[in-house]
Amino acid sequence: MSDGESSLAEFREEIEPTIFGFGAGVTLLFVALFALRPEAAATVVSGVNSFVLARFNWAFLIVMLVLVGFLAFLIVGPWGEIRLGDEPPEFSYVSYFTMIYSAGLAAGIVFWGPTEALLHYSSVPPLYDVAAKSQAAIPIAVQYSLFHWSITQWSCFTVMGLGIGYFAHARGAPLRVSAVLTPFVGADNVDNLLGKLVDILAVFATLGGVATSLGFIGSQFLTGIEFNWGYQLGDLGTIVVITSMTLLFTVSLVLGVDRGIRRLSNFNMGLFAVLMVATLILGPTARVLELSTQATGGLLGDWFRMSLFTDYTGGGEWSNAWTVFYWAWPLAWSPFAGLFIARISRGRSVREVAFTGIVATSLATIPWFAIVGGTAVVFQHGGVVDILGPVGQYGEAVSGYILFQALNVPWIPVPLGTLLLFGFLVLVTTFFVTSADSSTLAVSMMTTGGKAEPSAVSRIFWGLLQGVVASILMVIGGVEALQSAAIVTGGPFAIVCLIAVVGLAKTFRRRSGNLVLQDETVLFGDGGESGSAGAPKTGADSDD
């Protein structure tokens, strides 16, 4: 048997047919329906999305607040010492952090860094009675961007990662999203109908989220080419950009977690730091540091107010478009991000995972938005450069081009602004590549029954499928519809995250109380760890 035939045979043997078939089928059916009846499909998806945001916006806010509170308790409480399995960690802490950061929200953080504070400056959030584009609006604008991209967004990824990781590495459950059901049905029974439904929905949400992001980053390049050089590449250019990015993350993915994702993640964080420090030095340094201090103080003082603000008197329009949207989107991404976190967290303590997930990531994110976003707002308010004008014409993707070009220093012969601009584009691309790597790996794991190292054929298949979906939707204009559909899936995964919290709390409480019982029914309730009352514990199911 040739190597190719052997690889295909391995691919056929490892797939879980139900999850594989329905996961890919639902996604392709959605794309086909949108291609054939774009207006009708867009109307239905938009209507469902609007209904969810209008009726359940309060639920998204409360769920995310609960997740943050649970993780804070894990960081400072006695359960933090529990470990995700007995083996030593696979990666150094630095690499572990950079992979979590790169696989999560990093591409969006880099993209929105120069833009979001500007949008809040031009239209101040209704929680504050401040005139738009005023001096008083500047710190509030930066403060809200810090709020939207730091602690809370990362909480659902982290909870999902802990829920999957603990029950997979310490209790022997399969490395799939459905592992969070272990405390209720047992590690041997997560492959039931409910577990399959959770995994199928996770596949669709992941494919939708990554395909949308491919379109999102592709538009960044297309906008930049049009803005800087006046070229409109059309549908062919769109397909070329998407195909190139798909090839990049597929090659990195085939190299594996250690040789591909880890090395690229370490590079990302180095370039991220260089861009941030360069912006601080070349920009209005003293003013930005003062603004950063004030905005961070406002974030700490008003965090609960912002967390529970529904804009009730305004019909929820602002909060639905911003905060609720920002919470629903990562909830939809939580299956793949959580599964990837679980994959690389074997051997780490619960405290390490929780701290890295919401504290360490925030310590990197807050300076970025404070420095890059703060510089953009100070430049706009001071008349150094007009960014809002082109943003209104070309969209948010153009702001980074303008900001970094404005950082050229006349008395330095090297075009620093141009170099920073290209560094910015490279960073957005490589951060996206690592996100796409981790998501494709997660889908491969879900569709192979929880295999930690799926075959190269499986990873290539899902990588190419995501590229095809993104190309089709970019050309026919359906990215917004897929984004809305992915957001709708945030609702079910809000429930899954709460199930993970309850299951972890139930398990950790009994474990920390040293209730080492032979009867698994007593340890895990009516479901039992193995699903049968009175069965003896296996090595995988025993307490660490």
Buried (B, 14 or more C-beta within 10 A) or exposed (E): EEEEEEBBEBBEEBBBEBBBEBBBEBBBEBBEBBBEEBEEBBEBBBEBBEEBBEEBBBBBBBBBBBBBEBBBBBBEBEBBEBBBBEEEBBBEEEBBBBBBBBBBBBBBBBBBBBBBBBBBBBEBBEBBEBEEBEEEBBBBBBBBBBBBBBBBBBBBBBBBBBBBBBBBBBBBBBBBBBBBBBBBBBBBBBBBEBBBBBBBBBBBBBBBBBBBBBBBBBBBBBBBBBBEEEEEBEEEBBBBBBBEBBEBBBBBBBBBBEEBBBBBBBBBBEBBEEBBEBBBEBBBEEBBBBBBEBBBEBBEEBBEEBBEBBBEEEEBEBBBEBBBBBBBBBBBBBBBBBBBBBBBBBBBBBBBBBBBBBBBBBEBBBBBBBBBBBBBBBBBBEEBBEBBEBBEEBBBBBBBBBBBBBBBEEEEEEBBBEBBBEBBBBBBBBBBBBBBBBBBBBBBBBBBBBBBBBBBBBBBBBBBBBBBBBBBBBBBEBBBBBBBBBBBBBBBBBEBBBBBBBBBBBBBEBBBEEEEEEEBBEBBBEBBBBBEEEBEBBEBBBBE
